[in-house]
Amino acid sequence: ARIFRTLLALLLGAGLGALAKALDGLPSNALPFLLERLDLRNVFSRAGIWALIGLILSVYASSPRRAALNVFAFFAGMTTAYYLYSALIAGFFPARYAMIWFGLTLLSPIPAVLCWYAAGQGRVALALSTLIVATLFDMTFSFGWFYADAVSPVEAAVFIAALVVLRRKPLEMLIMTLGGCALAFVAAPLLPFRL
């Protein structure tokens, strides 16, 4: 059953990677109205949705090792399918971006294990959850000191879904959410690039 779940993660990644690349190649008005309004072409080109899927695969894994393996399988499938589609069907291979994504895939087991531990109890788990919220807030919102806007409705849904996945007791939920958002605001000027 565990191997089957890892295989499913690989296939899910491959399917979503191919879909993301196929959406990249479509004109913006080629999608049905609702899908166009949801801005799916751009949602799949940003990191938030991929981080959420990695979070879900990690939190619901049976062990930290399984979390690492499932997340690695997902990102390996996604990245491979995306760039195979790009090379074989779209007719070009952006080597620089491919190397970045393959590098992130190789590193993906590390945050997967941290996400698995974030689902636990205690102060360390709460601190890890707060860091995850800060990271996802940075990925899904455009913000400054006097404003915060969701990049798109789907991106707002990604952030809310992450809060649901990381659910905790009410006081911890408040600390995690407000602390994560505040941490994103404070850390943003210190980061050399935005996620």
Accessible surface in RSA format (square Angstrom, percent):
REM  Atomic radii and reference values for relative SASA: ProtOr
REM  Chains: A
REM  Algorithm: Lee & Richards
REM  Probe-radius: 1.40
REM  Slices: 20
REM RES _ NUM      All-atoms   Total-Side   Main-Chain    Non-polar    All polar
REM                ABS   REL    ABS   REL    ABS   REL    ABS   REL    ABS   REL
RES ALA A   1   103.18  94.9  52.55  81.1  50.64 115.2  59.51  83.8  43.67 115.7
RES ARG A   2   136.30  57.2 134.18  68.4   2.12   5.0  26.21  35.8 110.09  66.7
RES ILE A   3   138.27  78.7 137.25 102.3   1.02   2.5 137.60  99.1   0.67   1.8
RES PHE A   4   121.10  60.6 116.91  72.4   4.19  10.9 119.65  72.5   1.45   4.2
RES ARG A   5   132.01  55.4 127.54  65.0   4.47  10.6  41.92  57.3  90.08  54.6
RES THR A   6    19.58  13.9  19.58  19.8   0.00   0.0  19.58  26.3   0.00   0.0
RES LEU A   7    85.55  47.6  82.06  58.7   3.49   8.8  85.06  59.7   0.49   1.3
RES LEU A   8    86.84  48.4  84.64  60.6   2.20   5.5  84.94  59.7   1.90   5.1
RES ALA A   9     3.20   2.9   0.40   0.6   2.81   6.4   2.65   3.7   0.56   1.5
RES LEU A  10    66.50  37.0  66.50  47.6   0.00   0.0  66.50  46.7   0.00   0.0
RES LEU A  11   102.56  57.1  94.72  67.8   7.84  19.7  95.07  66.8   7.49  20.1
RES LEU A  12    83.19  46.3  75.27  53.9   7.91  19.9  82.18  57.7   1.01   2.7
RES GLY A  13     0.00   0.0   0.00   N/A   0.00   0.0   0.00   0.0   0.00   0.0
RES ALA A  14    31.80  29.2  30.30  46.8   1.49   3.4  30.78  43.3   1.02   2.7
RES GLY A  15    43.34  53.4   0.00   N/A  43.34  53.4  37.41 102.7   5.93  13.3
RES LEU A  16    33.89  18.9  33.53  24.0   0.36   0.9  33.53  23.5   0.36   1.0
RES GLY A  17     0.00   0.0   0.00   N/A   0.00   0.0   0.00   0.0   0.00   0.0
RES ALA A  18    33.74  31.0  33.10  51.1   0.63   1.4  33.51  47.2   0.23   0.6
RES LEU A  19    79.81  44.4  74.85  53.5   4.96  12.5  79.02  55.5   0.78   2.1
RES ALA A  20     1.94   1.8   1.36   2.1   0.59   1.3   1.36   1.9   0.59   1.6
RES LYS A  21    16.66   8.1  15.98   9.8   0.68   1.6   2.52   2.3  14.14  15.1
RES ALA A  22    32.02  29.4  27.61  42.6   4.41  10.0  28.59  40.3   3.43   9.1
RES LEU A  23    11.21   6.2  11.21   8.0   0.00   0.0  11.21   7.9   0.00   0.0
RES ASP A  24    46.77  32.8  27.17  27.0  19.59  46.3  12.72  29.9  34.04  34.0
RES GLY A  25    65.41  80.7   0.00   N/A  65.41  80.7  36.38  99.8  29.02  65.0
RES LEU A  26    65.79  36.6  63.32  45.3   2.46   6.2  63.88  44.9   1.90   5.1
RES PRO A  27    83.66  61.0  71.44  65.1  12.22  44.4  83.17  68.7   0.49   3.0
RES SER A  28    64.64  54.6  59.84  79.9   4.80  11.1  28.19  60.0  36.45  51.1
RES ASN A  29   116.97  80.7  96.42  93.2  20.55  49.5  26.45  63.7  90.52  87.5
RES ALA A  30    56.63  52.1  18.75  28.9  37.88  86.2  28.73  40.5  27.90  73.9
RES LEU A  31    22.39  12.5  14.57  10.4   7.82  19.7  15.08  10.6   7.31  19.7
RES PRO A  32    86.65  63.2  73.64  67.1  13.01  47.3  85.76  70.8   0.89   5.5
RES PHE A  33   152.19  76.1 141.24  87.5  10.95  28.5 143.37  86.9   8.82  25.2
RES LEU A  34   118.89  66.2 116.80  83.6   2.10   5.3 116.80  82.0   2.10   5.6
RES LEU A  35    63.93  35.6  63.92  45.7   0.02   0.0  63.92  44.9   0.02   0.0
RES GLU A  36    71.80  41.2  59.40  44.9  12.40  29.5  14.43  27.9  57.37  46.8
RES ARG A  37   159.80  67.1 143.71  73.3  16.10  38.3  26.62  36.4 133.18  80.7
RES LEU A  38    52.94  29.5  52.94  37.9   0.00   0.0  52.94  37.2   0.00   0.0
RES ASP A  39    43.91  30.8  41.22  41.0   2.69   6.4  15.37  36.2  28.53  28.5
RES LEU A  40    35.57  19.8  35.31  25.3   0.26   0.7  35.31  24.8   0.26   0.7
RES ARG A  41    60.85  25.6  59.37  30.3   1.49   3.5   8.06  11.0  52.80  32.0
RES ASN A  42    64.36  44.4  64.36  62.2   0.00   0.0   2.48   6.0  61.88  59.8
RES VAL A  43     0.97   0.6   0.97   0.9   0.00   0.0   0.97   0.8   0.00   0.0
RES PHE A  44    26.15  13.1  20.89  12.9   5.25  13.7  21.33  12.9   4.81  13.8
RES SER A  45    71.52  60.4  32.83  43.8  38.69  89.1  33.97  72.3  37.54  52.6
RES ARG A  46    63.25  26.6  57.61  29.4   5.65  13.4  43.72  59.8  19.53  11.8
RES ALA A  47    29.87  27.5  24.77  38.2   5.10  11.6  24.95  35.1   4.92  13.0
RES GLY A  48     0.00   0.0   0.00   N/A   0.00   0.0   0.00   0.0   0.00   0.0
RES ILE A  49    26.36  15.0  26.32  19.6   0.05   0.1  26.32  18.9   0.05   0.1
RES TRP A  50     8.91   3.6   8.91   4.3   0.00   0.0   4.62   2.5   4.29   7.0
RES ALA A  51    30.97  28.5  17.39  26.8  13.58  30.9  26.07  36.7   4.90  13.0
RES LEU A  52    13.71   7.6  13.71   9.8   0.00   0.0  13.71   9.6   0.00   0.0
RES ILE A  53    24.50  13.9  24.30  18.1   0.20   0.5  24.50  17.6   0.00   0.0
RES GLY A  54     6.97   8.6   0.00   N/A   6.97   8.6   6.97  19.1   0.00   0.0
RES LEU A  55     3.95   2.2   2.10   1.5   1.85   4.7   2.26   1.6   1.69   4.6
RES ILE A  56    63.09  35.9  63.03  47.0   0.06   0.1  63.03  45.4   0.06   0.2
RES LEU A  57    35.32  19.7  30.72  22.0   4.60  11.6  33.38  23.4   1.95   5.2
RES SER A  58     0.57   0.5   0.57   0.8   0.00   0.0   0.00   0.0   0.57   0.8
RES VAL A  59    21.14  13.9   8.32   7.5  12.82  30.9   8.32   7.2  12.82  34.8
RES TYR A  60   127.61  59.6  95.92  54.6  31.69  82.5  87.19  65.5  40.42  49.8
RES ALA A  61    15.07  13.9   0.00   0.0  15.07  34.3   5.78   8.1   9.29  24.6
RES SER A  62    62.65  52.9  25.14  33.6  37.51  86.4  34.87  74.3  27.78  38.9
RES SER A  63    34.85  29.5  34.66  46.3   0.19   0.4  29.38  62.6   5.47   7.7
RES PRO A  64    34.13  24.9  34.13  31.1   0.00   0.0  34.13  28.2   0.00   0.0
RES ARG A  65   197.32  82.8 189.45  96.6   7.87  18.7  72.79  99.5 124.53  75.5
RES ARG A  66    44.24  18.6  44.15  22.5   0.09   0.2   6.84   9.3  37.40  22.7
RES ALA A  67     0.00   0.0   0.00   0.0   0.00   0.0   0.00   0.0   0.00   0.0
RES ALA A  68    16.72  15.4  16.43  25.3   0.30   0.7  16.66  23.5   0.06   0.2
RES LEU A  69    76.99  42.9  73.58  52.6   3.41   8.6  76.73  53.9   0.25   0.7
RES ASN A  70     9.76   6.7   9.76   9.4   0.00   0.0   0.00   0.0   9.76   9.4
RES VAL A  71     4.79   3.2   4.79   4.3   0.00   0.0   4.79   4.2   0.00   0.0
RES PHE A  72    68.76  34.4  68.76  42.6   0.00   0.0  68.76  41.7   0.00   0.0
RES ALA A  73    10.11   9.3   7.64  11.8   2.47   5.6  10.11  14.2   0.00   0.0
RES PHE A  74     0.00   0.0   0.00   0.0   0.00   0.0   0.00   0.0   0.00   0.0
RES PHE A  75    24.29  12.1  24.29  15.0   0.00   0.0  24.29  14.7   0.00   0.0
RES ALA A  76    23.10  21.2  21.74  33.6   1.35   3.1  22.72  32.0   0.37   1.0
RES GLY A  77     4.49   5.5   0.00   N/A   4.49   5.5   4.14  11.4   0.35   0.8
RES MET A  78     8.13   4.2   8.13   5.4   0.00   0.0   0.11   0.1   8.03  10.6
RES THR A  79     0.48   0.3   0.02   0.0   0.45   1.1   0.45   0.6   0.02   0.0
RES THR A  80    57.57  40.9  56.36  57.1   1.21   2.9  44.29  59.5  13.28  20.1
RES ALA A  81    17.24  15.9  10.72  16.5   6.52  14.8  15.53  21.9   1.71   4.5
RES TYR A  82    41.41  19.3  41.41  23.6   0.00   0.0  21.45  16.1  19.96  24.6
RES TYR A  83    12.01   5.6  11.12   6.3   0.89   2.3   5.83   4.4   6.18   7.6
RES LEU A  84    93.96  52.3  92.60  66.2   1.37   3.4  93.21  65.5   0.75   2.0
RES TYR A  85    57.18  26.7  52.69  30.0   4.49  11.7  30.55  23.0  26.63  32.8
RES SER A  86     0.01   0.0   0.01   0.0   0.00   0.0   0.00   0.0   0.01   0.0
RES ALA A  87    39.80  36.6  23.38  36.1  16.42  37.4  24.46  34.4  15.34  40.6
RES LEU A  88   138.66  77.2 106.84  76.4  31.82  80.0 108.78  76.4  29.88  80.4
RES ILE A  89   119.37  67.9  90.42  67.4  28.95  69.8  93.68  67.5  25.69  69.7
RES ALA A  90    49.35  45.4  14.71  22.7  34.64  78.8  24.65  34.7  24.69  65.4
RES GLY A  91    61.89  76.3   0.00   N/A  61.89  76.3  29.61  81.3  32.28  72.3
RES PHE A  92   106.04  53.1  97.28  60.3   8.76  22.8 106.03  64.3   0.01   0.0
RES PHE A  93    95.75  47.9  70.28  43.5  25.47  66.3  70.57  42.8  25.18  72.1
RES PRO A  94    34.87  25.4  22.52  20.5  12.35  44.9  34.87  28.8   0.00   0.0
RES ALA A  95    53.67  49.3  49.82  76.9   3.85   8.8  49.86  70.2   3.82  10.1
RES ARG A  96   175.17  73.5 163.87  83.5  11.31  26.9  72.31  98.8 102.86  62.3
RES TYR A  97   125.73  58.7 125.73  71.5   0.00   0.0  82.61  62.1  43.12  53.2
RES ALA A  98     0.00   0.0   0.00   0.0   0.00   0.0   0.00   0.0   0.00   0.0
RES MET A  99   117.44  60.8 108.51  71.8   8.93  21.3  74.44  63.3  43.00  57.0
RES ILE A 100    82.72  47.1  74.01  55.1   8.72  21.0  81.16  58.4   1.56   4.2
RES TRP A 101    63.39  25.4  63.39  30.7   0.00   0.0  38.25  20.4  25.14  40.8
RES PHE A 102    66.37  33.2  65.88  40.8   0.49   1.3  65.88  39.9   0.49   1.4
RES GLY A 103    28.06  34.6   0.00   N/A  28.06  34.6  26.74  73.4   1.32   3.0
RES LEU A 104    89.98  50.1  85.21  61.0   4.76  12.0  85.50  60.0   4.47  12.0
RES THR A 105     5.07   3.6   4.60   4.7   0.47   1.1   4.76   6.4   0.31   0.5
RES LEU A 106   129.84  72.3 112.34  80.4  17.50  44.0 112.36  78.9  17.48  47.0
RES LEU A 107   104.17  58.0 103.87  74.3   0.30   0.8 104.17  73.2   0.00   0.0
RES SER A 108     8.07   6.8   5.71   7.6   2.35   5.4   8.05  17.1   0.02   0.0
RES PRO A 109    35.26  25.7  34.93  31.8   0.33   1.2  35.19  29.1   0.07   0.5
RES ILE A 110   109.11  62.1 104.58  77.9   4.53  10.9 108.62  78.2   0.50   1.3
RES PRO A 111    68.96  50.3  68.17  62.1   0.80   2.9  68.91  56.9   0.06   0.3
RES ALA A 112     2.75   2.5   0.00   0.0   2.75   6.3   2.06   2.9   0.69   1.8
RES VAL A 113    43.73  28.8  43.73  39.6   0.00   0.0  43.73  38.0   0.00   0.0
RES LEU A 114    84.42  47.0  84.42  60.4   0.00   0.0  84.42  59.3   0.00   0.0
RES CYS A 115    16.23  12.3  16.23  18.1   0.00   0.0   0.00   0.0  16.23  17.5
RES TRP A 116    65.48  26.3  61.53  29.8   3.95   9.3  57.38  30.6   8.10  13.1
RES TYR A 117   108.74  50.8 104.35  59.4   4.39  11.4  71.88  54.0  36.87  45.4
RES ALA A 118     0.00   0.0   0.00   0.0   0.00   0.0   0.00   0.0   0.00   0.0
RES ALA A 119    42.26  38.9  17.54  27.1  24.72  56.2  21.03  29.6  21.23  56.2
RES GLY A 120    30.95  38.2   0.00   N/A  30.95  38.2  30.48  83.6   0.47   1.1
RES GLN A 121   142.25  79.5 114.44  83.6  27.80  66.2  63.96 136.1  78.29  59.4
RES GLY A 122    39.66  48.9   0.00   N/A  39.66  48.9  36.36  99.8   3.30   7.4
RES ARG A 123   216.69  91.0 206.20 105.1  10.48  25.0  78.75 107.6 137.93  83.6
RES VAL A 124   112.84  74.2 109.14  98.8   3.70   8.9 111.54  96.9   1.29   3.5
RES ALA A 125     4.54   4.2   2.92   4.5   1.62   3.7   3.32   4.7   1.22   3.2
RES LEU A 126    26.68  14.9  26.68  19.1   0.00   0.0  26.68  18.7   0.00   0.0
RES ALA A 127    55.49  51.0  47.70  73.6   7.80  17.7  54.26  76.4   1.23   3.3
RES LEU A 128    28.65  16.0  28.22  20.2   0.43   1.1  28.22  19.8   0.43   1.2
RES SER A 129     0.00   0.0   0.00   0.0   0.00   0.0   0.00   0.0   0.00   0.0
RES THR A 130    21.61  15.4  21.61  21.9   0.00   0.0  18.78  25.2   2.83   4.3
RES LEU A 131    94.35  52.5  93.57  66.9   0.79   2.0  93.83  65.9   0.53   1.4
RES ILE A 132    25.20  14.3  23.10  17.2   2.10   5.1  25.17  18.1   0.03   0.1
RES VAL A 133     0.66   0.4   0.33   0.3   0.33   0.8   0.66   0.6   0.00   0.0
RES ALA A 134     8.62   7.9   7.66  11.8   0.96   2.2   7.87  11.1   0.74   2.0
RES THR A 135    52.38  37.3  48.93  49.6   3.46   8.2  27.98  37.6  24.40  36.9
RES LEU A 136     3.36   1.9   3.36   2.4   0.00   0.0   3.36   2.4   0.00   0.0
RES PHE A 137    11.90   6.0  11.90   7.4   0.00   0.0  11.90   7.2   0.00   0.0
RES ASP A 138    11.09   7.8   5.04   5.0   6.05  14.3   4.52  10.6   6.58   6.6
RES MET A 139    29.49  15.3  20.30  13.4   9.18  21.9  21.01  17.9   8.48  11.2
RES THR A 140     0.00   0.0   0.00   0.0   0.00   0.0   0.00   0.0   0.00   0.0
RES PHE A 141    35.27  17.6  31.55  19.5   3.72   9.7  31.55  19.1   3.72  10.6
RES SER A 142    54.97  46.4  50.80  67.8   4.16   9.6  27.70  59.0  27.27  38.2
RES PHE A 143    14.12   7.1   2.73   1.7  11.39  29.6   2.73   1.7  11.39  32.6
RES GLY A 144    18.37  22.7   0.00   N/A  18.37  22.7  18.35  50.4   0.02   0.0
RES TRP A 145   165.37  66.4 138.62  67.1  26.75  62.8 118.05  62.9  47.32  76.8
RES PHE A 146   201.18 100.7 165.12 102.3  36.06  93.8 173.12 105.0  28.06  80.3
RES TYR A 147   119.39  55.7 106.15  60.4  13.23  34.4  85.81  64.5  33.58  41.4
RES ALA A 148    50.08  46.0  22.65  34.9  27.43  62.4  22.65  31.9  27.43  72.7
RES ASP A 149    86.59  60.7  83.30  82.9   3.28   7.8  23.99  56.5  62.60  62.4
RES ALA A 150    39.81  36.6  17.03  26.3  22.78  51.8  17.03  24.0  22.78  60.3
RES VAL A 151    64.72  42.6  34.93  31.6  29.79  71.8  40.17  34.9  24.55  66.6
RES SER A 152     9.74   8.2   3.77   5.0   5.97  13.8   9.74  20.7   0.00   0.0
RES PRO A 153    90.92  66.3  77.01  70.2  13.91  50.6  84.89  70.1   6.03  37.5
RES VAL A 154    25.39  16.7  23.98  21.7   1.41   3.4  25.39  22.1   0.00   0.0
RES GLU A 155     0.08   0.0   0.08   0.1   0.00   0.0   0.03   0.1   0.05   0.0
RES ALA A 156    24.69  22.7  24.38  37.6   0.32   0.7  24.38  34.3   0.32   0.8
RES ALA A 157    54.94  50.5  48.27  74.5   6.67  15.2  51.70  72.8   3.24   8.6
RES VAL A 158     4.13   2.7   3.09   2.8   1.04   2.5   4.03   3.5   0.10   0.3
RES PHE A 159    14.44   7.2  14.44   8.9   0.00   0.0  14.44   8.8   0.00   0.0
RES ILE A 160   103.43  58.9 103.43  77.1   0.00   0.0 103.43  74.5   0.00   0.0
RES ALA A 161    33.60  30.9  28.50  44.0   5.10  11.6  33.15  46.7   0.45   1.2
RES ALA A 162     0.86   0.8   0.86   1.3   0.00   0.0   0.86   1.2   0.00   0.0
RES LEU A 163    25.01  13.9  25.01  17.9   0.00   0.0  25.01  17.6   0.00   0.0
RES VAL A 164    88.30  58.1  85.87  77.7   2.43   5.9  88.29  76.7   0.01   0.0
RES VAL A 165    17.67  11.6  10.95   9.9   6.72  16.2  11.04   9.6   6.63  18.0
RES LEU A 166     2.57   1.4   0.00   0.0   2.57   6.5   2.36   1.7   0.21   0.6
RES ARG A 167   147.72  62.0 130.07  66.3  17.65  42.0  55.91  76.4  91.81  55.6
RES ARG A 168    35.83  15.0   6.07   3.1  29.76  70.9  15.85  21.7  19.97  12.1
RES LYS A 169   139.17  67.9 132.55  81.3   6.62  15.8  83.66  75.3  55.51  59.1
RES PRO A 170   119.03  86.7 107.06  97.6  11.96  43.5 113.99  94.1   5.04  31.3
RES LEU A 171   123.20  68.6 117.14  83.8   6.07  15.3 120.63  84.7   2.57   6.9
RES GLU A 172    39.04  22.4  39.04  29.5   0.00   0.0  12.76  24.7  26.29  21.5
RES MET A 173    46.50  24.1  46.45  30.7   0.06   0.1  45.54  38.7   0.96   1.3
RES LEU A 174    98.07  54.6  93.82  67.1   4.25  10.7  97.60  68.5   0.47   1.3
RES ILE A 175    83.87  47.7  78.02  58.1   5.84  14.1  83.63  60.2   0.24   0.6
RES MET A 176     0.00   0.0   0.00   0.0   0.00   0.0   0.00   0.0   0.00   0.0
RES THR A 177    29.35  20.9  29.35  29.8   0.00   0.0  26.98  36.2   2.38   3.6
RES LEU A 178   109.67  61.1 106.06  75.9   3.61   9.1 106.60  74.9   3.07   8.3
RES GLY A 179    26.58  32.8   0.00   N/A  26.58  32.8  22.84  62.7   3.74   8.4
RES GLY A 180     0.00   0.0   0.00   N/A   0.00   0.0   0.00   0.0   0.00   0.0
RES CYS A 181    24.63  18.6  24.63  27.5   0.00   0.0  13.37  33.9  11.26  12.1
RES ALA A 182    53.73  49.4  47.30  73.0   6.43  14.6  52.96  74.6   0.77   2.0
RES LEU A 183    64.98  36.2  61.02  43.7   3.97  10.0  63.84  44.8   1.14   3.1
RES ALA A 184     5.01   4.6   0.00   0.0   5.01  11.4   4.22   5.9   0.79   2.1
RES PHE A 185    41.55  20.8  38.92  24.1   2.63   6.8  39.05  23.7   2.50   7.2
RES VAL A 186    85.48  56.2  80.23  72.6   5.25  12.7  81.32  70.7   4.16  11.3
RES ALA A 187    28.00  25.7  27.75  42.8   0.25   0.6  28.00  39.4   0.00   0.0
RES ALA A 188    17.93  16.5  11.37  17.5   6.56  14.9  12.10  17.0   5.83  15.4
RES PRO A 189    92.99  67.8  52.97  48.3  40.02 145.5  66.24  54.7  26.75 166.2
RES LEU A 190   143.06  79.7 113.29  81.0  29.77  74.8 117.54  82.5  25.52  68.7
RES LEU A 191    75.03  41.8  58.92  42.2  16.11  40.5  59.06  41.5  15.97  43.0
RES PRO A 192   121.86  88.8  77.88  71.0  43.98 159.9  91.21  75.3  30.65 190.5
RES PHE A 193   132.83  66.5 121.84  75.5  10.99  28.6 132.35  80.2   0.49   1.4
RES ARG A 194   112.04  47.0  90.63  46.2  21.41  51.0  62.15  84.9  49.90  30.2
RES LEU A 195    83.99  46.8  48.09  34.4  35.90  90.2  59.73  41.9  24.26  65.3
END  Absolute sums over single chains surface
CHAIN  1 A    10881.4       9216.8       1664.6       8132.7       2748.7
END  Absolute sums over all chains
TOTAL         10881.4       9216.8       1664.6       8132.7       2748.7
